[in-house]
Amino acid sequence: MPENPSKIQIATFNANSIRTRLDQILGWMSATQADVLCVQETKVQDSDFPQEAFQEAGLHVAFSGQKSHAGVAIISRTPPEDVLCGLDDDGPPDCPRLLRARIQGINVISAYVPQGRSIDHEMFAYKLAWLGRLRALLERHHTTADDLILCGDLNVAPEPIDIHDPKANAEHVDFHPSVREAYAHMCAWGLVDVFRLHHADVPDQYSYYDYRVRNAVDRGVGWRIDHLLATPGLAARSTRAWIDLDARRAERPSDHTFVVAEFDL
């Protein structure tokens, strides 16, 4: 059960292989008060998901994956309800990219938005459409009066402050004007960036640091592409939010780290 029943901590983490990062995730959940952890890039088919390890730790887990890439999960201290996967429209459901559940009265979505590869690749157009499909899913199933939080690696740095070198990366698939516009349109449904609500103008706040960049964390060469987006009522009850940079410095870390927010229930 939650350590403080009057509050709930919700986090997101791109694990870049949940089996590789299993000990780190279990250790992090044990050391923190996090009640819910949304995970992306589990990179494992459902039959091989390490479900027993979470159960042995007293945690509940819902997951939807596939071999080698993508994959999403929701780990929680209390049982998730109404678990559903995928985009339920006429397009590809993409179950390994979207998982929904209700936990302690809050609608929780773990999402892994397609990266897009390159501006001229068909996957970039698919990414833009995917963001539109995600907004349409919210419109079909929810209102902004619901307590809802969209968590995940959304593969968009929304503003210049969210990237270490916006000028050099102006045409990048995670910062191109068209993807930022698609992201803003999705958020305009009624989603509040909980991290920026508490750190409005603070620079150098990043959740992703490329493995290929030497000393990226210490040099501040990063991107903020992992987000916690809440409906207005839930966002108004947020008491704090932070990026756990120490976890990015752990042994065998993911290239992403944990983003966390706390809310009054």
Secondary structure, DSSP 8 states (H G I E B T S, - for coil): --SSTTEEEEEEEE-SSTTTTHHHHHHHHHHS--SEEEEE-----GGG--HHHHHHTT-EEEEE--SSS--EEEEESS--EEEEES--SSS---GGGEEEEEETTEEEEEEE----SSTTSHHHHHHHHHHHHHHHHHHHH--TTS-EEEEEE-----SGGGBS-TTTTTTSTTT-HHHHHHHHHHHTTT-EEHHHHHSTT--S--SB--TTSTTHHHHT--B--EEEEE-HHHHHTEEEEEEEHHHHTSSS--SB-EEEEEEE-
